[in-house]
Amino acid sequence: MRSTCSLLAVVLSVLMAAPRIQASSGESRSPQQTHIAGPSLLDDAVQEHARAADRNRETVRLFLERADVKALAGKHGIDIRRAESAVAAMGASEVEQIAAQARAADEALAGGQSKVTISTTTIIIGLLVLILLIVALD
């Protein structure tokens, strides 16, 4: 019984040490790490992310400048200037969500529609309220 316990202890010790031995031998074989993405690729990705955020801010800003949006906001007591400053203070992910909604509302208004439908009105009001809420909660 004692020899069985000793044998079991030795086997478990070897099994526990094996991953460490393998990891350390792998480190000695390749001292230089290979990178999947180089610094220039990472810089390009960061710059593209910044450009996308700027495009999204511009999309929302242009949407808020529309005459029908300003009229609707004024009708419901929403200050467009406050909404524009709120968009400038938002993070990239928040602006991305708002820009997607602004694009959807802009597409609904496209094509020379002279009258805003209820669904588009709801989108615009929701968009403006969402902008103000995001800034108020931050």
DSSP file (Angstrom, degrees, kcal/mol; ACC not computed):
  #  RESIDUE AA STRUCTURE BP1 BP2  ACC     N-H-->O    O-->H-N    N-H-->O    O-->H-N    TCO  KAPPA ALPHA  PHI   PSI    X-CA   Y-CA   Z-CA
    1    1 A M     >        0   0    0      0, 0.0     4,-2.0     0, 0.0     5,-0.2   0.000 360.0 360.0 360.0 -41.6    0.0    0.0    0.0
    2    2 A R  H  >  +     0   0    0      1,-0.2     4,-2.1     2,-0.2     5,-0.1   0.882 360.0  50.5 -66.6 -37.6    2.8    2.3    0.9
    3    3 A S  H  > S+     0   0    0      2,-0.2     4,-2.4     1,-0.2    -1,-0.2   0.843 107.9  53.9 -69.6 -32.7    4.6    1.6   -2.4
    4    4 A T  H  > S+     0   0    0      2,-0.2     4,-2.5     1,-0.2    -2,-0.2   0.910 109.5  47.5 -66.3 -42.5    1.4    2.3   -4.3
    5    5 A C  H  X S+     0   0    0     -4,-2.0     4,-2.4     2,-0.2    -2,-0.2   0.899 112.6  49.3 -64.9 -40.8    1.1    5.7   -2.7
    6    6 A S  H  X S+     0   0    0     -4,-2.1     4,-2.1     2,-0.2    -2,-0.2   0.915 112.0  48.0 -64.9 -42.8    4.7    6.5   -3.4
    7    7 A L  H  X S+     0   0    0     -4,-2.4     4,-2.5     1,-0.2    -2,-0.2   0.913 111.8  49.9 -63.7 -43.3    4.3    5.5   -7.0
    8    8 A L  H  X S+     0   0    0     -4,-2.5     4,-2.4     1,-0.2    -2,-0.2   0.897 109.8  51.4 -62.2 -41.2    1.2    7.5   -7.4
    9    9 A A  H  X S+     0   0    0     -4,-2.4     4,-2.0     2,-0.2    -1,-0.2   0.895 110.9  47.8 -63.7 -40.8    3.0   10.6   -5.8
   10   10 A V  H  X S+     0   0    0     -4,-2.1     4,-2.2     2,-0.2    -2,-0.2   0.921 112.2  49.1 -66.2 -44.3    5.9   10.2   -8.3
   11   11 A V  H  X S+     0   0    0     -4,-2.5     4,-2.4     1,-0.2    -2,-0.2   0.916 112.5  47.6 -62.8 -44.0    3.6    9.9  -11.3
   12   12 A L  H  X S+     0   0    0     -4,-2.4     4,-2.2     2,-0.2    -1,-0.2   0.883 110.4  52.4 -65.2 -38.2    1.5   12.9  -10.3
   13   13 A S  H  X S+     0   0    0     -4,-2.0     4,-1.8     2,-0.2    -2,-0.2   0.909 110.6  47.5 -63.2 -42.2    4.7   15.0   -9.7
   14   14 A V  H  X S+     0   0    0     -4,-2.2     4,-1.7     1,-0.2    -2,-0.2   0.918 112.1  49.7 -65.5 -43.0    6.0   14.1  -13.2
   15   15 A L  H  < S+     0   0    0     -4,-2.4    -2,-0.2     1,-0.2    -1,-0.2   0.870 111.9  48.1 -64.8 -36.4    2.6   15.0  -14.7
   16   16 A M  H  < S+     0   0    0     -4,-2.2     4,-0.5     1,-0.2    -1,-0.2   0.828 114.3  46.1 -73.4 -30.8    2.5   18.3  -12.9
   17   17 A A  H  X S+     0   0    0     -4,-1.8     4,-2.2    -5,-0.2     3,-0.2   0.730  94.6  78.7 -83.1 -22.9    6.0   19.2  -13.9
   18   18 A A  H  X S+     0   0    0     -4,-1.7     4,-2.5     1,-0.2     5,-0.2   0.895  91.0  49.7 -58.4 -46.7    5.7   18.2  -17.6
   19   19 A P  H  > S+     0   0    0      0, 0.0     4,-2.4     0, 0.0    -1,-0.2   0.889 112.1  49.5 -61.8 -36.1    3.8   21.3  -18.8
   20   20 A R  H  > S+     0   0    0     -4,-0.5     4,-2.4    -3,-0.2    -2,-0.2   0.897 111.3  48.5 -67.6 -40.3    6.4   23.6  -17.1
   21   21 A I  H  X S+     0   0    0     -4,-2.2     4,-2.0     2,-0.2    -1,-0.2   0.919 113.3  47.5 -65.0 -43.2    9.3   21.7  -18.7
   22   22 A Q  H  X S+     0   0    0     -4,-2.5     4,-1.8    -5,-0.2    -2,-0.2   0.905 112.5  49.3 -65.4 -42.1    7.6   21.9  -22.1
   23   23 A A  H  X S+     0   0    0     -4,-2.4     4,-1.6     1,-0.2    -2,-0.2   0.908 112.2  47.2 -65.6 -41.9    6.9   25.6  -21.7
   24   24 A S  H  X S+     0   0    0     -4,-2.4     4,-1.5     1,-0.2    -1,-0.2   0.857 111.3  50.7 -70.3 -33.3   10.4   26.4  -20.7
   25   25 A S  H  X S+     0   0    0     -4,-2.0     4,-1.2     1,-0.2    -1,-0.2   0.847 107.9  53.8 -72.4 -31.6   11.9   24.4  -23.5
   26   26 A G  H  X S+     0   0    0     -4,-1.8     4,-1.3     1,-0.2    -2,-0.2   0.852 106.6  52.5 -67.8 -34.3    9.7   26.2  -26.0
   27   27 A E  H  < S+     0   0    0     -4,-1.6    -1,-0.2     1,-0.2    -2,-0.2   0.867 107.5  51.3 -68.7 -36.2   10.9   29.5  -24.8
   28   28 A S  H  < S+     0   0    0     -4,-1.5    -1,-0.2     1,-0.2    -2,-0.2   0.793 106.0  55.4 -73.9 -25.8   14.6   28.5  -25.2
   29   29 A R  H  < S+     0   0    0     -4,-1.2    -1,-0.2     1,-0.3    -2,-0.2   0.889 119.1  27.5 -75.0 -37.9   14.0   27.4  -28.8
   30   30 A S     <  +     0   0    0     -4,-1.3    -1,-0.3     1,-0.1    -2,-0.1  -0.758  62.1 169.9-126.9  87.0   12.5   30.7  -30.1
   31   31 A P        +     0   0    0      0, 0.0     2,-0.5     0, 0.0    -1,-0.1   0.804  66.1  70.2 -68.0 -27.8   13.8   33.7  -28.1
   32   32 A Q  S    S-     0   0    0      1,-0.0     2,-0.4     0, 0.0     0, 0.0  -0.771  79.7-140.6 -92.0 132.5   12.3   36.1  -30.6
   33   33 A Q        -     0   0    0     -2,-0.5     2,-0.5     1,-0.0    -1,-0.0  -0.700  11.7-134.2 -88.9 142.3    8.5   36.4  -30.6
   34   34 A T        -     0   0    0     -2,-0.4     2,-0.4     2,-0.0    -1,-0.0  -0.822  17.4-143.1 -95.8 135.3    6.8   36.8  -33.9
   35   35 A H        -     0   0    0     -2,-0.5     3,-0.1     1,-0.1     0, 0.0  -0.769   8.3-152.1 -99.0 140.5    4.1   39.4  -34.1
   36   36 A I  S    S+     0   0    0     -2,-0.4     2,-0.5     1,-0.2    -1,-0.1   0.909  87.9  32.9 -74.7 -43.0    1.0   38.9  -36.1
   37   37 A A  S    S-     0   0    0      4,-0.0    -1,-0.2     3,-0.0     0, 0.0  -0.963  80.2-142.0-119.6 129.6    0.5   42.6  -36.7
   38   38 A G     >  -     0   0    0     -2,-0.5     4,-2.0    -3,-0.1     3,-0.2  -0.285  32.6 -98.5 -80.8 171.3    3.3   45.1  -37.0
   39   39 A P  H  > S+     0   0    0      0, 0.0     4,-2.6     0, 0.0     5,-0.2   0.856 122.0  53.7 -59.8 -37.9    3.4   48.6  -35.7
   40   40 A S  H  > S+     0   0    0      2,-0.2     4,-2.3     1,-0.2     5,-0.1   0.891 108.4  49.7 -67.4 -37.1    2.4   50.2  -39.0
   41   41 A L  H  > S+     0   0    0      2,-0.2     4,-2.0     1,-0.2    -1,-0.2   0.899 112.1  48.1 -66.1 -40.2   -0.7   47.9  -39.2
   42   42 A L  H  X S+     0   0    0     -4,-2.0     4,-2.2     2,-0.2    -2,-0.2   0.905 110.7  51.0 -66.3 -41.1   -1.7   48.8  -35.7
   43   43 A D  H  X S+     0   0    0     -4,-2.6     4,-2.5     1,-0.2    -2,-0.2   0.907 109.8  50.7 -61.3 -42.2   -1.2   52.6  -36.4
   44   44 A D  H  X S+     0   0    0     -4,-2.3     4,-2.4     1,-0.2    -1,-0.2   0.896 109.5  50.8 -62.0 -40.5   -3.4   52.2  -39.5
   45   45 A A  H  X S+     0   0    0     -4,-2.0     4,-2.0     2,-0.2    -2,-0.2   0.895 111.1  47.8 -65.8 -39.9   -6.1   50.5  -37.5
   46   46 A V  H  X S+     0   0    0     -4,-2.2     4,-2.1     2,-0.2    -2,-0.2   0.918 112.7  48.8 -66.4 -43.2   -6.1   53.3  -34.9
   47   47 A Q  H  X S+     0   0    0     -4,-2.5     4,-2.4     1,-0.2    -2,-0.2   0.892 110.6  50.4 -64.7 -39.1   -6.2   56.0  -37.5
   48   48 A E  H  X S+     0   0    0     -4,-2.4     4,-2.5     2,-0.2    -1,-0.2   0.889 108.8  52.4 -65.6 -38.8   -9.1   54.2  -39.3
   49   49 A H  H  X S+     0   0    0     -4,-2.0     4,-2.1     2,-0.2    -2,-0.2   0.911 110.7  47.5 -62.2 -42.3  -11.0   54.0  -36.0
   50   50 A A  H  X S+     0   0    0     -4,-2.1     4,-2.2     2,-0.2    -2,-0.2   0.899 111.8  50.1 -65.9 -40.8  -10.5   57.7  -35.4
   51   51 A R  H  X S+     0   0    0     -4,-2.4     4,-2.5     2,-0.2    -2,-0.2   0.895 109.6  51.4 -64.9 -39.0  -11.6   58.5  -39.0
   52   52 A A  H  X S+     0   0    0     -4,-2.5     4,-2.4     2,-0.2    -2,-0.2   0.909 109.6  49.7 -64.3 -41.1  -14.7   56.3  -38.6
   53   53 A A  H  X S+     0   0    0     -4,-2.1     4,-2.3     2,-0.2    -2,-0.2   0.905 111.2  49.5 -63.5 -40.8  -15.6   58.1  -35.3
   54   54 A D  H  X S+     0   0    0     -4,-2.2     4,-2.3     2,-0.2    -2,-0.2   0.904 110.5  50.0 -64.2 -41.3  -15.2   61.5  -37.1
   55   55 A R  H  X S+     0   0    0     -4,-2.5     4,-2.3     2,-0.2    -2,-0.2   0.906 110.6  50.1 -63.3 -40.4  -17.4   60.3  -40.0
   56   56 A N  H  X S+     0   0    0     -4,-2.4     4,-2.2     2,-0.2    -2,-0.2   0.911 110.3  49.5 -65.1 -41.5  -20.1   59.2  -37.5
   57   57 A R  H  X S+     0   0    0     -4,-2.3     4,-2.7     1,-0.2    -1,-0.2   0.907 111.4  49.8 -62.0 -41.0  -19.9   62.6  -35.7
   58   58 A E  H  X S+     0   0    0     -4,-2.3     4,-2.8     2,-0.2     5,-0.2   0.890 108.1  53.6 -65.1 -39.2  -20.3   64.3  -39.0
   59   59 A T  H  X S+     0   0    0     -4,-2.3     4,-2.0     2,-0.2    -2,-0.2   0.930 112.8  43.1 -60.1 -46.1  -23.3   62.2  -40.0
   60   60 A V  H  X S+     0   0    0     -4,-2.2     4,-2.5     2,-0.2    -2,-0.2   0.907 113.3  52.1 -67.4 -41.4  -25.1   63.1  -36.7
   61   61 A R  H  X S+     0   0    0     -4,-2.7     4,-1.1     1,-0.2    -2,-0.2   0.924 110.8  47.2 -61.8 -44.5  -24.1   66.7  -37.0
   62   62 A L  H  < S+     0   0    0     -4,-2.8     4,-0.5     1,-0.2     3,-0.2   0.879 111.3  52.0 -64.0 -37.6  -25.5   66.9  -40.6
   63   63 A F  H >< S+     0   0    0     -4,-2.0     3,-1.2     1,-0.2     6,-0.2   0.914 108.2  50.7 -64.4 -41.9  -28.7   65.2  -39.5
   64   64 A L  H 3< S+     0   0    0     -4,-2.5    -1,-0.2     1,-0.2    -2,-0.2   0.723 104.4  59.9 -69.4 -19.8  -29.2   67.6  -36.7
   65   65 A E  T 3< S+     0   0    0     -4,-1.1    -1,-0.2    -3,-0.2    -2,-0.2   0.575  77.5 115.5 -83.3  -9.9  -28.7   70.5  -39.1
   66   66 A R    <>  -     0   0    0     -3,-1.2     4,-2.4    -4,-0.5     5,-0.2  -0.333  69.9-132.6 -61.5 140.8  -31.7   69.4  -41.3
   67   67 A A  H  > S+     0   0    0      1,-0.2     4,-2.5     2,-0.2     5,-0.2   0.892 105.7  50.9 -63.2 -41.1  -34.5   72.0  -41.3
   68   68 A D  H  > S+     0   0    0      2,-0.2     4,-2.1     1,-0.2    -1,-0.2   0.852 110.7  49.2 -68.4 -32.6  -37.2   69.3  -40.6
   69   69 A V  H  > S+     0   0    0     -6,-0.2     4,-2.7     2,-0.2    -2,-0.2   0.916 111.8  48.6 -70.2 -43.1  -35.2   67.9  -37.6
   70   70 A K  H  X S+     0   0    0     -4,-2.4     4,-2.6     2,-0.2    -2,-0.2   0.910 112.5  48.8 -61.8 -41.7  -34.7   71.4  -36.2
   71   71 A A  H  X S+     0   0    0     -4,-2.5     4,-2.1     2,-0.2    -2,-0.2   0.920 113.2  46.4 -64.7 -43.2  -38.4   72.2  -36.6
   72   72 A L  H  X S+     0   0    0     -4,-2.1     4,-1.4     2,-0.2    -2,-0.2   0.900 112.8  49.6 -66.3 -41.1  -39.4   68.9  -34.9
   73   73 A A  H  <>S+     0   0    0     -4,-2.7     5,-3.2     1,-0.2     4,-0.3   0.919 111.8  48.8 -64.0 -43.1  -37.0   69.4  -32.1
   74   74 A G  H ><5S+     0   0    0     -4,-2.6     3,-1.0     1,-0.2    -2,-0.2   0.876 107.3  55.9 -63.3 -37.7  -38.3   73.0  -31.5
   75   75 A K  H 3<5S+     0   0    0     -4,-2.1    -1,-0.2     1,-0.2    -2,-0.2   0.828 114.0  40.0 -62.8 -32.5  -41.8   71.7  -31.5
   76   76 A H  T 3<5S-     0   0    0     -4,-1.4    -1,-0.2    -3,-0.3    -2,-0.2   0.291 117.9-108.6-103.0   8.8  -41.0   69.3  -28.7
   77   77 A G  T < 5 +     0   0    0     -3,-1.0     2,-0.5    -4,-0.3    -3,-0.2   0.769  67.1 146.2  75.4  26.5  -38.8   71.7  -26.8
   78   78 A I      < -     0   0    0     -5,-3.2     2,-0.7    -6,-0.2    -1,-0.2  -0.866  46.8-132.9-100.6 127.1  -35.5   70.0  -27.5
   79   79 A D     >  -     0   0    0     -2,-0.5     4,-1.8     1,-0.2     5,-0.1  -0.685  12.4-162.9 -82.0 112.9  -32.4   72.3  -27.8
   80   80 A I  H  > S+     0   0    0     -2,-0.7     4,-2.7     1,-0.2     5,-0.2   0.876  88.8  57.0 -64.1 -38.6  -30.5   71.3  -31.0
   81   81 A R  H  > S+     0   0    0      1,-0.2     4,-2.1     2,-0.2    -1,-0.2   0.890 107.3  48.7 -61.8 -38.0  -27.4   73.2  -29.8
   82   82 A R  H  > S+     0   0    0      2,-0.2     4,-2.0     1,-0.2    -1,-0.2   0.899 110.9  50.3 -67.3 -39.6  -27.3   71.1  -26.6
   83   83 A A  H  X S+     0   0    0     -4,-1.8     4,-2.0     2,-0.2    -2,-0.2   0.906 109.8  50.9 -64.5 -40.4  -27.7   68.0  -28.7
   84   84 A E  H  X S+     0   0    0     -4,-2.7     4,-1.6     1,-0.2    -2,-0.2   0.906 111.5  46.7 -64.2 -41.4  -24.8   69.0  -31.0
   85   85 A S  H  X S+     0   0    0     -4,-2.1     4,-1.0     1,-0.2    -1,-0.2   0.834 109.5  55.6 -70.0 -30.2  -22.5   69.7  -28.0
   86   86 A A  H  X S+     0   0    0     -4,-2.0     4,-0.7     1,-0.2     3,-0.4   0.898 104.8  52.4 -66.1 -40.1  -23.6   66.3  -26.5
   87   87 A V  H >< S+     0   0    0     -4,-2.0     3,-0.8     1,-0.2    -1,-0.2   0.884 105.8  54.7 -63.2 -38.3  -22.5   64.5  -29.7
   88   88 A A  H 3< S+     0   0    0     -4,-1.6    -1,-0.2     1,-0.2    -2,-0.2   0.796 109.7  47.9 -65.1 -27.5  -19.1   66.2  -29.5
   89   89 A A  H 3< S+     0   0    0     -4,-1.0    -1,-0.2    -3,-0.4    -2,-0.2   0.549  92.2 103.5 -91.0  -7.8  -18.7   64.9  -25.9
   90   90 A M  S << S-     0   0    0     -3,-0.8     2,-0.1    -4,-0.7    -3,-0.0  -0.303  72.9-110.8 -76.3 157.7  -19.7   61.3  -26.7
   91   91 A G     >  -     0   0    0      1,-0.1     4,-2.4    -2,-0.0     5,-0.2  -0.335  34.7-101.5 -78.2 167.9  -17.4   58.3  -27.0
   92   92 A A  H  > S+     0   0    0      1,-0.2     4,-2.0     2,-0.2     5,-0.1   0.872 120.0  49.8 -61.8 -40.7  -16.9   56.5  -30.3
   93   93 A S  H  > S+     0   0    0      2,-0.2     4,-1.7     1,-0.2    -1,-0.2   0.890 111.9  48.4 -69.5 -37.4  -19.2   53.6  -29.6
   94   94 A E  H  > S+     0   0    0      2,-0.2     4,-2.3     1,-0.2    -2,-0.2   0.925 112.0  48.8 -66.1 -43.5  -22.0   55.9  -28.5
   95   95 A V  H  X S+     0   0    0     -4,-2.4     4,-3.0     1,-0.2    -2,-0.2   0.865 107.3  56.9 -64.1 -35.3  -21.6   58.1  -31.6
   96   96 A E  H  X S+     0   0    0     -4,-2.0     4,-1.8    -5,-0.2    -1,-0.2   0.913 108.7  45.8 -62.1 -42.4  -21.6   54.9  -33.8
   97   97 A Q  H  X S+     0   0    0     -4,-1.7     4,-1.7     2,-0.2    -2,-0.2   0.924 114.9  46.8 -65.8 -44.4  -25.0   53.9  -32.4
   98   98 A I  H  X S+     0   0    0     -4,-2.3     4,-2.5     1,-0.2    -2,-0.2   0.901 110.4  53.1 -65.0 -41.0  -26.4   57.4  -32.8
   99   99 A A  H  X S+     0   0    0     -4,-3.0     4,-2.6     1,-0.2    -1,-0.2   0.876 105.6  54.0 -63.7 -37.6  -25.0   57.7  -36.3
  100  100 A A  H  X S+     0   0    0     -4,-1.8     4,-1.9     1,-0.2    -1,-0.2   0.915 111.5  45.1 -62.5 -41.7  -26.7   54.4  -37.4
  101  101 A Q  H  X S+     0   0    0     -4,-1.7     4,-2.4     2,-0.2    -2,-0.2   0.887 111.7  52.4 -68.6 -38.0  -30.0   55.7  -36.2
  102  102 A A  H  X S+     0   0    0     -4,-2.5     4,-2.6     2,-0.2    -2,-0.2   0.896 108.9  50.5 -64.4 -39.5  -29.4   59.1  -37.9
  103  103 A R  H  X S+     0   0    0     -4,-2.6     4,-2.5     2,-0.2    -1,-0.2   0.911 110.2  49.8 -63.8 -41.5  -28.7   57.3  -41.2
  104  104 A A  H  X S+     0   0    0     -4,-1.9     4,-1.7     2,-0.2    -2,-0.2   0.920 113.9  44.6 -64.1 -43.2  -31.9   55.2  -40.9
  105  105 A A  H  X S+     0   0    0     -4,-2.4     4,-1.6     2,-0.2    -2,-0.2   0.889 112.4  52.6 -67.7 -38.2  -33.9   58.4  -40.2
  106  106 A D  H  X S+     0   0    0     -4,-2.6     4,-1.0     1,-0.2    -2,-0.2   0.894 108.5  50.2 -64.5 -40.1  -32.1   60.2  -43.0
  107  107 A E  H  < S+     0   0    0     -4,-2.5     3,-0.3     1,-0.2    -1,-0.2   0.869 108.3  53.2 -65.2 -35.9  -32.9   57.4  -45.5
  108  108 A A  H  < S+     0   0    0     -4,-1.7    -1,-0.2     1,-0.2    -2,-0.2   0.833 113.2  43.6 -67.3 -31.0  -36.6   57.5  -44.4
  109  109 A L  H  X S+     0   0    0     -4,-1.6     4,-0.8    -5,-0.1     3,-0.3   0.593  96.0 102.5 -88.1 -11.3  -36.6   61.3  -45.1
  110  110 A A  T  <  +     0   0    0     -4,-1.0     3,-0.1    -3,-0.3    -3,-0.0  -0.184  54.5  57.7 -70.2 163.3  -34.7   60.9  -48.4
  111  111 A G  T  4 S-     0   0    0      1,-0.2    -1,-0.2     2,-0.1    -4,-0.0   0.667 123.6 -69.0  91.7  17.8  -36.4   61.1  -51.8
  112  112 A G  T  4 S+     0   0    0     -3,-0.3     2,-0.3     1,-0.2    -1,-0.2   0.733  72.2 171.6  76.9  22.1  -37.9   64.5  -51.5
  113  113 A Q     <  -     0   0    0     -4,-0.8    -1,-0.2     1,-0.2    -2,-0.1  -0.500  15.8-169.7 -65.4 129.6  -40.5   63.6  -48.9
  114  114 A S        +     0   0    0     -2,-0.3     2,-0.4     1,-0.1    -1,-0.2   0.598  67.7  59.0 -95.9 -12.9  -42.1   66.9  -47.8
  115  115 A K  S    S-     0   0    0     -6,-0.0     2,-0.5     0, 0.0    -1,-0.1  -0.955  77.1-134.4-122.1 135.9  -44.0   65.4  -44.8
  116  116 A V        -     0   0    0     -2,-0.4     2,-0.1   -48,-0.0    -7,-0.1  -0.744  24.1-140.1 -87.4 128.4  -42.5   63.6  -41.9
  117  117 A T     >  -     0   0    0     -2,-0.5     4,-2.6    -9,-0.1     5,-0.2  -0.369  24.4-105.0 -83.4 168.6  -44.3   60.4  -41.0
  118  118 A I  H  > S+     0   0    0      1,-0.2     4,-2.6     2,-0.2     5,-0.2   0.897 119.4  51.7 -60.6 -42.5  -45.0   59.2  -37.5
  119  119 A S  H  > S+     0   0    0      1,-0.2     4,-2.0     2,-0.2    -1,-0.2   0.904 112.4  45.3 -65.5 -39.3  -42.4   56.5  -37.6
  120  120 A T  H  > S+     0   0    0      2,-0.2     4,-2.6     1,-0.2    -1,-0.2   0.895 111.8  52.9 -68.5 -39.5  -39.7   59.0  -38.7
  121  121 A T  H  X S+     0   0    0     -4,-2.6     4,-2.6     1,-0.2     5,-0.3   0.913 108.8  50.3 -60.0 -42.8  -40.9   61.5  -36.2
  122  122 A T  H  X S+     0   0    0     -4,-2.6     4,-2.7     1,-0.2    -1,-0.2   0.900 109.9  50.1 -63.0 -41.5  -40.5   58.9  -33.5
  123  123 A I  H  X S+     0   0    0     -4,-2.0     4,-2.6     2,-0.2    -2,-0.2   0.925 111.9  47.8 -62.6 -45.1  -37.0   58.0  -34.7
  124  124 A I  H  X S+     0   0    0     -4,-2.6     4,-2.5     2,-0.2    -2,-0.2   0.939 114.6  44.5 -63.9 -47.8  -35.9   61.7  -34.6
  125  125 A I  H  X S+     0   0    0     -4,-2.6     4,-2.7     1,-0.2     5,-0.2   0.928 114.5  49.6 -63.6 -44.0  -37.3   62.4  -31.2
  126  126 A G  H  X S+     0   0    0     -4,-2.7     4,-2.5    -5,-0.3    -1,-0.2   0.901 110.6  50.9 -60.0 -41.1  -35.9   59.1  -29.8
  127  127 A L  H  X S+     0   0    0     -4,-2.6     4,-2.2     2,-0.2    -2,-0.2   0.926 112.3  45.5 -62.3 -46.8  -32.5   60.0  -31.3
  128  128 A L  H  X S+     0   0    0     -4,-2.5     4,-2.1     2,-0.2    -2,-0.2   0.916 114.6  47.3 -65.5 -42.9  -32.5   63.5  -29.8
  129  129 A V  H  X S+     0   0    0     -4,-2.7     4,-2.6     1,-0.2    -1,-0.2   0.900 110.7  53.0 -65.5 -39.5  -33.6   62.2  -26.4
  130  130 A L  H  X S+     0   0    0     -4,-2.5     4,-2.5    -5,-0.2    -2,-0.2   0.905 107.7  51.3 -62.0 -42.1  -31.0   59.4  -26.5
  131  131 A I  H  X S+     0   0    0     -4,-2.2     4,-1.8     1,-0.2    -1,-0.2   0.942 113.1  44.9 -59.1 -48.3  -28.2   61.9  -27.2
  132  132 A L  H  X S+     0   0    0     -4,-2.1     4,-2.2     1,-0.2    -2,-0.2   0.875 112.8  50.9 -67.0 -37.2  -29.3   64.1  -24.3
  133  133 A L  H  X S+     0   0    0     -4,-2.6     4,-2.4     2,-0.2     5,-0.2   0.905 106.9  53.6 -67.2 -40.7  -29.7   61.1  -22.0
  134  134 A I  H  X S+     0   0    0     -4,-2.5     4,-1.1     1,-0.2    -1,-0.2   0.919 113.2  43.2 -61.0 -42.4  -26.2   59.7  -22.8
  135  135 A V  H  < S+     0   0    0     -4,-1.8    -1,-0.2    -5,-0.2    -2,-0.2   0.890 113.1  52.2 -70.9 -37.7  -24.6   63.0  -21.9
  136  136 A A  H  < S+     0   0    0     -4,-2.2    -2,-0.2     1,-0.2    -1,-0.2   0.859 110.6  47.9 -66.6 -34.4  -26.7   63.4  -18.8
  137  137 A L  H  <        0   0    0     -4,-2.4    -1,-0.2     1,-0.2    -2,-0.2   0.710 360.0 360.0 -81.0 -20.0  -25.8   60.0  -17.5
  138  138 A D     <        0   0    0     -4,-1.1    -1,-0.2    -5,-0.2    -2,-0.2   0.465 360.0 360.0 -83.0 360.0  -22.1   60.4  -18.1
